[in-house]
Amino acid sequence: GELSIVIAIGPEGGWTDAEVKRAIEFGFEPVSLGSRILRAVTAPIVALSLVGAAFEKC
């Protein structure tokens, strides 16, 4: 079967608690890179690289 992945990249200032709660209500699973704060233009590249690396192992 096919697997769909949706990545929601937040603003550099972070997500509000209300935004996180709403995303979870819509089925998102929060994932964090820890205390690192990435620029909004860098975060998608990192996220896609991590997803790609994870699926290469499958």
C-alpha positions in Angstrom: 0.0 0.0 0.0 0.8 3.6 -0.3 1.9 5.7 2.6 1.2 9.4 2.8 3.3 11.8 4.9 2.4 15.4 5.6 5.0 17.6 7.2 3.9 20.8 8.8 6.8 23.2 9.3 6.2 25.9 12.0 7.4 29.4 12.2 10.8 30.2 13.6 9.1 31.4 16.7 7.5 28.0 17.3 4.0 26.7 17.4 1.5 28.0 20.0 0.0 25.4 22.4 -3.4 25.9 20.6 -1.8 25.3 17.2 -0.2 22.1 18.4 -3.5 20.9 20.0 -5.4 21.6 16.8 -2.9 19.8 14.7 -3.1 16.7 16.9 -6.9 16.8 16.7 -6.4 16.5 12.9 -4.2 13.5 13.2 -0.7 15.0 13.2 1.9 13.5 15.4 4.3 16.1 16.9 8.0 15.5 16.3 10.8 17.7 17.5 14.5 18.1 16.7 15.1 19.0 20.4 16.2 22.5 21.3 17.4 23.3 17.9 15.7 26.2 16.2 16.0 26.0 12.4 15.3 28.8 9.9 12.0 28.4 8.1 13.8 27.8 4.8 16.1 25.2 6.3 13.6 23.2 8.3 11.8 21.6 5.2 15.2 20.4 3.8 16.1 18.8 7.1 12.7 17.2 7.5 12.6 15.7 4.0 16.2 14.4 4.5 15.3 12.7 7.7 12.1 11.1 6.2 14.1 10.0 3.2 16.8 8.5 5.3 14.2 6.6 7.5 12.6 5.1 4.4 15.9 4.0 2.8 16.3 1.6 5.8 12.9 -0.1 5.1 
